[in-house]
Amino acid sequence: MTELGKILIFFGVLLVVLGLVLVLGGRAHLPIGRLPGDIVYRGKNTTVYFPIVTSILIGIVLSVILYLVGRFSR
């Protein structure tokens, strides 16, 4: 049961860190969601975003972070 608690604490801290990065990234005018390769469709009454490149970049960063956490937790 203690392992489950550690995992929940880790993911809680991870969510807080990601939230802070997004808030500070918005204030620093980082182009998260507006990278080259992200698709924006603007219709007459709608706007649809397809952040393909942003999703790939976030996936790579999270994979590296989780790999390093797994590597150093042993």
C-alpha positions as a printed Julia matrix, in Angstrom:
74×3 Matrix{Float64}:
   0.0    0.0     0.0
   2.93   2.36    0.59
   4.01   1.97   -3.05
   0.6    3.18   -4.19
   0.94   6.21   -1.94
   4.36   7.02   -3.37
   3.04   6.73   -6.9
   0.1    9.03   -6.14
   2.41  11.59   -4.53
   4.72  11.46   -7.55
   1.9   12.04  -10.01
   0.51  14.84   -7.83
   3.87  16.6    -7.8
   4.2   16.01  -11.54
   0.81  17.63  -12.17
   1.75  20.64  -10.04
   5.04  21.05  -11.9
   3.32  20.75  -15.29
   0.72  23.3   -14.2
   3.44  25.73  -13.16
   5.28  25.22  -16.44
   2.12  25.97  -18.4
   1.3   29.07  -16.33
   4.83  30.41  -16.52
   5.06  29.43  -20.19
   1.98  31.51  -20.92
   3.49  34.5   -19.18
   6.83  34.03  -20.98
   4.95  33.88  -24.32
   6.22  30.41  -25.22
   4.46  29.19  -28.36
   2.94  26.07  -26.74
   0.03  25.12  -28.98
   1.17  27.47  -31.74
   4.25  25.67  -33.03
   4.94  25.29  -36.74
   3.07  22.17  -37.81
   0.1   22.73  -35.49
  -3.04  22.92  -37.58
  -5.65  25.65  -37.08
  -8.93  25.58  -38.95
 -10.93  28.78  -38.82
 -14.42  28.37  -40.22
 -17.21  30.87  -40.4
 -18.44  30.31  -36.85
 -15.87  27.89  -35.41
 -12.17  27.54  -34.77
 -10.59  24.1   -34.36
  -7.01  23.5   -33.21
  -5.01  20.33  -33.95
  -1.77  20.74  -31.95
   0.05  17.84  -33.6
   3.65  19.06  -33.18
   2.98  20.29  -29.64
   1.58  16.86  -28.7
   4.62  15.09  -30.13
   6.99  17.44  -28.31
   5.18  17.03  -24.97
   5.16  13.25  -25.46
   8.92  13.17  -26.04
   9.62  15.37  -23.01
   7.37  13.28  -20.75
   8.96  10.06  -22.03
  12.44  11.35  -21.2
  11.34  12.55  -17.74
   9.66   9.24  -16.89
  12.65   7.3   -18.22
  15.0    9.29  -15.99
  12.73   8.91  -12.96
  12.56   5.16  -13.53
  16.31   4.94  -14.05
  17.21   6.85  -10.88
  14.55   5.26   -8.66
  16.29   1.87   -8.75
